Amino acid sequence: MLSYISAREVAEKWNISQRRVAILCSEDRIKGAMMVGNMWIIPSNAEKPIDKRTVRFEKTHKTELKPFIKWVGGKGQLVDEIEKMIPDGGDRDLAKYAEPMVGGGALFFRVLSRYNFKEFYISDINAELINAYTAVKKNIEELIVRLKDMEMAFLPLDDNGRKYFYYNVRDKFNTVILNDATSAEKAAYFIFLNRTCFNGLYRVNRKGLFNVPMGSYKNPTICDEENLRNIHNALQNVTIVCGDYTLSKSFIDNKTFVYIDPPYRPISETSAFTSYNVDAFDDDEQMRLAKFIDEINAAGAKIVLSNSDPKNVNPEDNFFDDLYKSYRIHRVTATRMINSNAEKRGKISELLISN
Ligand SMILES: C[S@@+](CC[C@H](N)C(=O)[O-])C[C@H]1O[C@@H](n2cnc3c(N)ncnc32)[C@H](O)[C@@H]1O
């Protein structure tokens, strides 16, 4: 039997205002919506209509861009859920997109492929990651030549040959990150290592040297030329910054959609994979971030923040519920590697926090 929900519940679910739901109902844009008394009721399985009034948010069917780096905490699985939270332009006139902790950019590439924001801002504290984005933006020809050379040399080798090649590139990378090198040279090593190392991890030792062992892939893609060229074209419109997320404050205003995906608070004793850099993102860092979220909220930005749900491990842990008590907190289900053992994947809840 068909069940119905109220306009308020739909507004909450689709992250738009109740007024907007009423307008969509009266324009006959929501299949099966009915007026009962003076209230709209909507089938609980109704699809959110795509808003055609604002060209800016109409999906653009350009080439679909894929992340060119694998990244721990990559949001590939949650992209559909997060995308639903991008306002469709019915309520606000958003023109700018900011992702101050971009990592591999699962949502960023989705948005860059499909939405017509006028300006984009991405940043990350990881200098080598940001150097790779910058090289794709500015030095694509040199980067592609270098990646193709490595791909052609690496793929035909046997296991021992590949091992020798991998550790040789790792040594060269660790030499060039300490010295000056062209951005494309460093980026080519970085991308090669990312595609061939264990689980696409980026981990450095205390001296800042990359120390991840080789992974075992039969036929890794090292140079996806078409995707890299498409990204190169799309990045011309994007400001790329290396540094703390707070630097994005000067970009963010009341016309900006902000997505922030900080390193996870570990959800179990064994998942200490949050240290992308030498410093881990501890509870003090989570609190500093919450203060920043308050500031950009006050500036009028539309914000979505994702995080691990500590209640997966301890139902009594209200850390984020307390920290973000004046925001909306949605819990969504994802499959996540609970620790480094691939068999220990499980369904867990993730937090999507929005204003
Ligand atoms: C969970 S990852 C983001 C993953 C990304 N959403 C994706 O789809 O790949 C968190 C990122 O925050 C970055 N980060 C950590 N501390 C930061 C800081 N203070 N400012 C900016 N970025 C930071 C890390 O380097 C990492 O790339």
The ligand as an SDF file (V2000), in Angstrom:
LIG
                    3D

 27 29  0  0  0  0  0  0  0  0999 V2000
   38.7580   11.9180    4.5430 C   0  0  0  0  0  0  0  0  0  0  0  0
   39.9650   12.7300    3.5680 S   0  0  0  0  0  0  0  0  0  0  0  0
   38.9970   13.4360    2.2860 C   0  0  0  0  0  0  0  0  0  0  0  0
   38.5800   12.4060    1.2850 C   0  0  0  0  0  0  0  0  0  0  0  0
   37.8060   12.9460    0.1050 C   0  0  0  0  0  0  0  0  0  0  0  0
   36.4680   13.3670    0.4700 N   0  0  0  0  0  0  0  0  0  0  0  0
   37.7310   11.9260   -1.0230 C   0  0  0  0  0  0  0  0  0  0  0  0
   36.6510   11.6910   -1.5890 O   0  0  0  0  0  0  0  0  0  0  0  0
   38.7910   11.3750   -1.3640 O   0  0  0  0  0  0  0  0  0  0  0  0
   40.4620   14.0930    4.5230 C   0  0  0  0  0  0  0  0  0  0  0  0
   41.4750   15.0180    3.8850 C   0  0  0  0  0  0  0  0  0  0  0  0
   41.7030   16.1330    4.7590 O   0  0  0  0  0  0  0  0  0  0  0  0
   43.0520   16.5500    4.6070 C   0  0  0  0  0  0  0  0  0  0  0  0
   43.3930   17.3790    5.7780 N   0  0  0  0  0  0  0  0  0  0  0  0
   43.7550   16.9890    7.0230 C   0  0  0  0  0  0  0  0  0  0  0  0
   43.9500   18.0600    7.8140 N   0  0  0  0  0  0  0  0  0  0  0  0
   43.6910   19.1670    7.0560 C   0  0  0  0  0  0  0  0  0  0  0  0
   43.7070   20.5750    7.3140 C   0  0  0  0  0  0  0  0  0  0  0  0
   44.0120   21.0560    8.5230 N   0  0  0  0  0  0  0  0  0  0  0  0
   43.3940   21.4120    6.2980 N   0  0  0  0  0  0  0  0  0  0  0  0
   43.0790   20.9260    5.0630 C   0  0  0  0  0  0  0  0  0  0  0  0
   43.0400   19.5950    4.7610 N   0  0  0  0  0  0  0  0  0  0  0  0
   43.3450   18.7360    5.7480 C   0  0  0  0  0  0  0  0  0  0  0  0
   43.8210   15.2460    4.4950 C   0  0  0  0  0  0  0  0  0  0  0  0
   45.0830   15.4460    3.8830 O   0  0  0  0  0  0  0  0  0  0  0  0
   42.8470   14.4040    3.6310 C   0  0  0  0  0  0  0  0  0  0  0  0
   43.1520   14.4960    2.2650 O   0  0  0  0  0  0  0  0  0  0  0  0
  1  2  1  0
  2  3  1  0
  2 10  1  0
  3  4  1  0
  4  5  1  0
  5  6  1  0
  5  7  1  0
  7  8  2  0
  7  9  1  0
 10 11  1  0
 11 12  1  0
 11 26  1  0
 12 13  1  0
 13 14  1  0
 13 24  1  0
 14 15  1  0
 14 23  1  0
 15 16  2  0
 16 17  1  0
 17 18  1  0
 17 23  2  0
 18 19  1  0
 18 20  2  0
 20 21  1  0
 21 22  2  0
 22 23  1  0
 24 25  1  0
 24 26  1  0
 26 27  1  0
M  CHG  2   2   1   9  -1
M  END
$$$$
